[in-house]
Amino acid sequence: MLQETNRRKQFTAIHVIACICLSAWMACAQASGSGAAQKGAAMQGHASGAFDVKLSPQDDKTGDAALGRMTIDKQFHGDLDATSQGQMLSAVTETKGSAGYVAIEKVSGKLHGRTGTFVLQHNATMTRGAPYLNIIVVPDSGTGELTGLTGKMTIRIESGGKHFYDFEYTLPEKQ
């Protein structure tokens, strides 16, 4: 019985985190940029498209139903043609609508035709229903043709559960 109660609490935690993501992603959607290159050593870019995501709950071994751990598997489509794998840690509180998560995911693929990898860092909270989401490129995590990449990603979920991203980034010009 205790195990079933903990599973229900963990499922509720996952549901709350999904709601945080949904609310934050919708609140953080931004208008698309021009994607035009600037003169000088760096190019400003904008990438957008859809993505598929699979979150898989993991045994956190703490026995605390308020804490959760999940793996992340994504397939990005559009200007970012890539896959990612990562880890998410989450916490829910006894206050309805308050929770948080952090995540790290490594993205591998092509960004506007340039091949490499980079790491995204997520930080999200919901305070009594008010969402906050910040997703940034980890400094100096870019490899290959994506070396030097910096940027910030926003995510939105439209009706029907379809996921979309907008990625504002700076990347050194090709040599």
C-alpha positions, 0 to 999 in steps of 0.5 A: 500500500505504501509503495502504491501511494509513493508511485501515485505521488511520483506520478503526480510529481511527473504530471506537475512537472509536465504542467510546469513545462507546458505553462513555462514553454507557452509563456516563454514563446518569443517572436522569431528573429531574422537569422541574418549574419552580422559583420564581424567574427560572429553570426546571429541566428534563429532556428525553429521547428518541432520536436518529439520528447520522451520522458522516462521516470527513473528510480530515484532511490531516495524513497521521497515521493516529492523528488523525481528523476527522469531521462530525456530523449528528444528528436529535433526537426527543422532548422535544428536536425538533431537528437538529445539525451539528458537527465531531469531532477524534479521536486514538488511541494505541498503547495498546489502549483509549486514545483521545480526542475533542472535538467541537462541534455546533450544535443547532437546533430546539425544546426542550419547545416553545421554539425556538432554537439552542445549541451542545454541547461534547463532551470524551471520553477512554478510558484503557485502556478506562475511559471519560469523557464530558462534554457541556455547553451552551457558555455564552451560546450559546442563541438565540431562546427558548433564550437563557440555556440552560445544561445537561449532556447524557448519551447512552446506546446500547442493544442494537441500536445505538439512541441516547438522550439525557438533558438536564438544563438550566436556562432562564429562565422565559418572559416 
